[in-house]
Amino acid sequence: MPWMLLLLASLFEIGWTIGLKYSEGFTRPGASAITVLLMAASLLFLGLALRDLPLGSSYAIWTGIGTLGATIAGILLFGEAASLQRLLCIGLILAGVFGLKFAHV
């Protein structure tokens, strides 16, 4: 269950990072409100997961999944570069996330 909470926290993190882009520096009220709600949800689920999971690994996984999701969203939604070097580095982050997860099973 704590791993599912951490996954939910990570998904909400992806949501709020995308929301930051759509909020245009918190100048768009609707997008800003959604972003803040997603931030709160992300922190809530992270906090719940931390009751049972180690802090360092959990934080690294949370930010790693968030980084992966935000990068993929940037490529798909905002036309950001998808160079081979960038994709390889994203793959390394993904490998680290899985490595940390399986190191604590």
C-alpha positions in Angstrom: 0.0 0.0 0.0 2.7 2.6 0.8 4.2 2.1 -2.7 0.8 2.8 -4.2 0.6 6.0 -2.2 4.0 7.0 -3.4 2.9 6.3 -7.0 -0.2 8.5 -6.5 2.0 11.2 -5.0 4.2 11.0 -8.1 1.3 11.2 -10.5 -0.1 14.2 -8.8 3.4 15.7 -8.9 3.4 15.3 -12.7 0.0 16.9 -12.8 1.1 20.0 -10.9 4.2 20.5 -12.9 2.1 20.5 -16.0 -0.3 22.8 -14.2 2.6 25.2 -13.6 3.1 25.6 -17.3 -0.6 26.1 -17.9 -1.0 28.6 -15.0 1.5 30.9 -16.8 3.3 32.0 -13.6 0.0 31.8 -11.6 -1.6 34.5 -13.8 -4.4 32.2 -14.9 -6.8 31.7 -11.8 -8.4 28.4 -12.9 -5.1 26.7 -13.9 -3.5 28.1 -10.8 -6.2 26.7 -8.5 -5.9 23.3 -10.0 -2.1 23.4 -9.7 -2.3 24.2 -6.0 -4.8 21.4 -5.4 -2.6 18.9 -7.2 0.4 20.1 -5.2 -1.5 19.6 -2.0 -2.6 16.1 -3.1 0.9 15.2 -4.1 2.3 16.2 -0.7 -0.5 14.5 1.2 0.2 11.1 -0.5 3.9 11.5 -0.1 3.5 12.2 3.6 1.3 9.1 3.9 3.8 7.0 2.1 6.6 8.2 4.3 4.9 6.6 7.3 6.2 3.2 6.1 8.9 4.0 3.5 12.4 5.3 3.9 12.7 9.1 3.4 15.7 9.2 1.0 14.5 6.5 -1.4 10.9 7.7 -1.3 11.9 11.3 -2.1 14.2 10.2 -4.9 11.5 8.0 -6.4 8.9 10.7 -6.1 11.1 13.3 -7.8 12.3 10.8 -10.4 8.8 9.8 -11.5 7.8 13.4 -11.5 10.9 14.3 -13.6 10.1 11.5 -16.1 6.5 12.5 -16.3 7.2 16.2 -16.7 9.8 15.6 -19.3 7.5 13.3 -21.3 4.7 15.8 -21.0 7.0 18.6 -22.1 7.9 16.6 -25.2 4.3 15.5 -26.0 2.3 18.6 -25.0 4.8 21.5 -25.5 7.0 20.4 -28.3 10.2 20.3 -26.2 13.3 18.6 -27.7 13.4 14.8 -27.7 17.1 14.3 -28.5 18.8 11.0 -28.1 21.0 12.3 -25.3 18.0 13.6 -23.4 16.1 10.3 -23.8 19.1 8.3 -22.7 19.4 10.5 -19.5 15.7 10.0 -18.9 16.3 6.2 -19.2 19.0 6.5 -16.5 16.5 8.3 -14.2 14.0 5.5 -14.8 16.6 2.8 -14.1 17.4 4.6 -10.8 13.7 4.7 -9.8 13.4 1.0 -10.4 16.7 0.3 -8.7 15.6 2.2 -5.6 12.2 0.5 -5.5 13.6 -3.0 -5.7 16.4 -2.2 -3.2 13.6 -1.8 -0.6 11.3 -4.6 -1.3 
